[in-house]
């Protein structure tokens, strides 16, 4: 699943292509908005909150979420698309660029005044201008008996972390992902690490993973082979990318 930095960088590309320019074409390939035509509307801004992306006209906010396989790509007018056309869910074009949202997991159009309702339930945005570390710690601490590897994925605790960065954050803090939130030695430090990692990934891409995707390769700290496991209620999962990667030596398992 695309993570907060991926969405942040996608918004930057869309902002450069669309912001401040009137649309010459809009094509919503979802039944609910099939007849909606925004031609002539100027795109005022493009922003994100966690994994949610918003393309805004003066009155409307086009809210999209990539979910598992979605992606935004920007082309020059007339340029051949590099993904199958049948996967396009939304096209926004002007005289200079054509932005195509492929396999988007969510497409909805909201009044600008109610855009906030799409994210009110989420925790602090790791890449937002009003990032609140103390609030993220408070939200994580509400369920002290939950494994930290699961708590980090809960977007109502803090918004923007997916499977890649929960592995990286736990690895960097030497915390076993099955450690209960209440037993994490320095929860504020872990939250600060999450903010540092996501910020670096968004502003100095690409992020070179230390643990994620490196099972059976030596740990860069101690040389022990890294492993990948599922946690708790993830035990039913079958997709390999849902596993969390860690070092069985550097990240000491909890005693229980």
C-alpha positions as CSV (number, residue, x, y, z in Angstrom):
1,X,0.0,0.0,0.0
2,X,1.4,3.5,-0.9
3,X,2.4,5.4,2.2
4,X,2.3,9.0,3.3
5,X,5.5,10.0,1.5
6,X,4.3,8.5,-1.8
7,X,1.0,10.5,-1.5
8,X,2.9,13.6,-0.5
9,X,5.2,13.3,-3.6
10,X,2.2,12.6,-5.8
11,X,0.5,15.8,-4.6
12,X,3.7,17.7,-5.4
13,X,3.6,16.5,-9.0
14,X,-0.1,17.2,-9.3
15,X,0.4,20.7,-7.8
16,X,3.1,21.5,-10.3
17,X,0.9,20.3,-13.2
18,X,-2.5,21.6,-12.2
19,X,-2.5,24.4,-9.6
20,X,-3.4,27.8,-10.8
21,X,-4.6,26.6,-14.2
22,X,-8.2,26.0,-15.5
23,X,-9.2,22.5,-16.5
24,X,-9.8,21.8,-20.1
25,X,-11.1,18.3,-19.4
26,X,-12.3,16.2,-16.4
27,X,-13.3,12.6,-16.8
28,X,-14.6,10.8,-13.7
29,X,-14.7,7.1,-14.5
30,X,-16.7,6.1,-11.4
31,X,-20.5,5.8,-11.7
32,X,-21.3,8.3,-9.0
33,X,-19.6,11.2,-10.8
34,X,-19.8,10.0,-14.4
35,X,-21.7,13.1,-15.5
36,X,-19.7,15.6,-13.4
37,X,-17.9,18.1,-15.7
38,X,-15.3,20.5,-14.2
39,X,-14.1,22.0,-17.5
40,X,-13.2,25.6,-17.0
41,X,-12.8,25.3,-13.2
42,X,-9.4,26.5,-11.9
43,X,-7.5,24.2,-9.6
44,X,-6.6,26.3,-6.6
45,X,-4.5,23.9,-4.6
46,X,-3.4,20.3,-4.1
47,X,-2.8,18.9,-0.6
48,X,-2.6,15.8,1.5
49,X,-3.5,14.5,4.9
50,X,-1.8,11.2,5.7
51,X,-2.6,8.9,2.8
52,X,-5.5,11.1,1.6
53,X,-5.0,13.5,-1.4
54,X,-7.2,16.5,-2.2
55,X,-7.4,18.5,-5.5
56,X,-9.3,21.6,-4.9
57,X,-11.3,24.0,-7.0
58,X,-12.9,27.2,-5.5
59,X,-16.0,25.3,-4.4
60,X,-15.1,21.6,-4.5
61,X,-12.5,19.1,-3.2
62,X,-11.7,16.0,-5.2
63,X,-10.7,13.5,-2.6
64,X,-8.8,10.4,-3.6
65,X,-7.1,7.5,-1.8
66,X,-4.7,5.2,-3.5
67,X,-5.5,2.2,-1.2
68,X,-3.4,-0.9,-2.3
69,X,-2.6,-0.3,-5.9
70,X,-3.5,3.3,-6.9
71,X,-1.2,5.7,-8.5
72,X,-1.2,9.2,-10.0
73,X,0.8,9.9,-13.1
74,X,1.2,13.1,-15.1
75,X,1.6,13.2,-18.9
76,X,2.0,15.8,-21.6
77,X,-1.1,16.3,-23.7
78,X,-1.3,13.5,-26.2
79,X,1.4,11.5,-24.6
80,X,0.8,7.7,-24.5
81,X,-0.2,6.5,-21.0
82,X,2.2,4.0,-19.4
83,X,-0.5,2.1,-17.6
84,X,-3.6,0.3,-19.0
85,X,-6.3,2.7,-19.9
86,X,-9.1,0.5,-18.3
87,X,-7.5,1.1,-14.9
88,X,-7.9,4.9,-15.1
89,X,-10.5,6.2,-12.6
90,X,-10.0,10.0,-13.0
91,X,-8.5,12.3,-15.6
92,X,-7.8,16.0,-14.9
93,X,-6.3,17.9,-17.8
94,X,-5.3,21.4,-18.8
95,X,-3.4,22.9,-21.8
96,X,-0.1,21.8,-20.5
97,X,-0.6,18.5,-18.6
98,X,-2.9,15.5,-18.2
99,X,-3.1,13.9,-14.7
100,X,-4.4,10.4,-14.6
101,X,-5.4,8.5,-11.4
102,X,-5.0,4.8,-12.0
103,X,-6.6,2.1,-9.9
104,X,-7.6,4.7,-7.3
105,X,-9.2,3.0,-4.3
106,X,-11.5,6.0,-3.5
107,X,-12.8,8.9,-5.6
108,X,-15.3,11.3,-4.1
109,X,-16.1,15.0,-4.6
110,X,-16.8,17.0,-1.5
111,X,-17.8,20.6,-0.9
112,X,-14.7,22.5,0.2
113,X,-16.4,23.5,3.4
114,X,-16.9,19.8,4.4
115,X,-13.5,18.4,3.2
116,X,-12.4,18.0,6.8
117,X,-15.0,15.3,7.4
118,X,-12.8,12.9,5.3
119,X,-10.0,13.2,7.8
120,X,-11.5,14.2,11.1
121,X,-11.2,10.6,12.4
122,X,-7.4,10.4,11.7
123,X,-4.6,11.0,14.1
124,X,-2.0,13.8,13.5
125,X,-0.5,14.0,10.0
126,X,3.2,13.1,10.1
127,X,3.8,15.3,7.0
128,X,1.4,18.0,7.9
129,X,2.3,21.6,8.9
130,X,0.5,21.1,12.3
131,X,2.2,17.8,13.2
132,X,1.5,17.1,16.9
133,X,3.9,14.5,18.4
134,X,2.3,14.7,21.9
135,X,-1.1,13.9,20.5
136,X,0.3,11.0,18.5
137,X,1.8,9.6,21.7
138,X,-1.5,10.1,23.6
139,X,-3.4,8.3,20.9
140,X,-1.0,5.4,20.7
141,X,-1.1,5.1,24.5
142,X,-4.9,4.6,24.5
143,X,-4.4,0.9,23.8
144,X,-1.3,-0.1,25.8
145,X,-1.9,-3.8,25.2
146,X,-1.7,-3.6,21.4
147,X,1.5,-4.6,19.7
148,X,3.4,-1.5,18.5
149,X,3.7,-3.1,15.0
150,X,-0.1,-3.0,14.7
151,X,-0.6,0.4,16.5
152,X,1.6,2.2,14.0
153,X,-0.6,1.1,11.1
154,X,-3.7,2.5,12.8
155,X,-4.3,5.8,11.0
156,X,-6.4,7.1,13.9
157,X,-3.3,7.1,16.0
158,X,-1.0,8.9,13.5
159,X,-1.6,9.3,9.8
160,X,0.9,8.3,7.1
161,X,2.6,5.1,8.1
162,X,2.2,1.9,6.1
163,X,3.9,-1.5,6.1
164,X,7.3,-0.3,4.9
165,X,7.8,2.4,7.5
166,X,6.4,0.5,10.5
167,X,9.2,-2.0,9.8
168,X,11.8,0.7,9.4
169,X,10.8,2.6,12.5
170,X,10.8,-0.4,14.8
171,X,14.1,-1.5,13.3
172,X,15.7,1.9,13.9
173,X,14.5,2.0,17.5
174,X,15.5,-1.6,18.1
175,X,11.9,-2.4,19.2
176,X,10.5,-5.8,18.4
177,X,7.2,-5.2,16.5
178,X,5.3,-7.5,18.9
179,X,6.2,-5.3,21.9
180,X,3.1,-4.0,23.5
181,X,2.7,-0.2,23.3
182,X,2.8,0.1,27.0
183,X,6.1,-1.7,27.1
184,X,7.9,0.4,24.5
185,X,10.9,1.9,26.4
186,X,10.6,5.4,24.8
187,X,7.3,5.9,23.0
188,X,7.9,9.6,22.4
189,X,11.3,8.8,20.9
190,X,9.7,6.2,18.6
191,X,7.1,8.8,17.5
192,X,9.8,11.3,16.8
193,X,11.6,8.7,14.8
194,X,8.5,8.1,12.7
195,X,8.3,11.9,12.0
196,X,12.0,12.0,11.0
197,X,11.8,9.0,8.7
198,X,8.6,10.1,6.9
199,X,10.0,13.6,6.5
200,X,13.2,12.5,5.1
201,X,11.5,10.1,2.7
202,X,9.2,12.8,1.5
203,X,11.8,15.6,1.1
204,X,14.9,13.6,0.3
205,X,13.7,10.6,-1.7
206,X,14.2,7.8,-2.3
207,X,14.3,6.1,1.2
208,X,16.7,3.2,1.2
209,X,15.2,0.5,3.4
210,X,17.2,-1.0,6.2
211,X,14.8,-3.9,7.1
212,X,11.7,-3.9,4.8
213,X,11.9,-6.4,2.0
214,X,15.3,-7.7,3.2
215,X,14.3,-11.1,4.8
216,X,17.2,-13.6,4.9
217,X,19.7,-10.8,4.3
218,X,22.2,-9.8,7.0
219,X,21.1,-7.1,9.5
220,X,23.2,-3.9,8.8
221,X,23.9,-3.7,12.5
222,X,24.8,-7.2,13.7
223,X,24.8,-9.5,10.6
224,X,22.0,-11.7,11.8
225,X,19.6,-12.6,9.0
226,X,16.5,-10.5,9.0
227,X,13.1,-12.2,9.1
228,X,9.5,-11.4,8.2
229,X,6.5,-12.3,10.4
230,X,2.8,-11.5,10.6
231,X,1.4,-10.0,13.8
232,X,-1.7,-10.8,15.8
233,X,-4.9,-10.3,13.7
234,X,-2.7,-10.2,10.6
235,X,-2.3,-13.9,10.9
236,X,-5.1,-14.4,8.3
237,X,-3.3,-12.3,5.7
238,X,-1.9,-14.0,2.6
239,X,-0.1,-11.1,0.9
240,X,3.6,-11.1,1.6
241,X,3.9,-7.4,1.8
242,X,1.7,-7.4,5.0
243,X,4.5,-9.1,7.0
244,X,6.7,-6.9,9.2
245,X,10.5,-7.2,8.8
246,X,12.9,-7.2,11.8
247,X,16.1,-8.4,13.2
248,X,15.6,-11.3,15.7
249,X,18.8,-10.3,17.6
250,X,18.8,-6.5,17.6
251,X,15.0,-6.3,18.2
252,X,14.6,-8.4,21.4
253,X,11.2,-10.2,21.5
254,X,9.0,-9.4,24.4
255,X,8.8,-11.8,27.4
256,X,5.4,-13.3,27.3
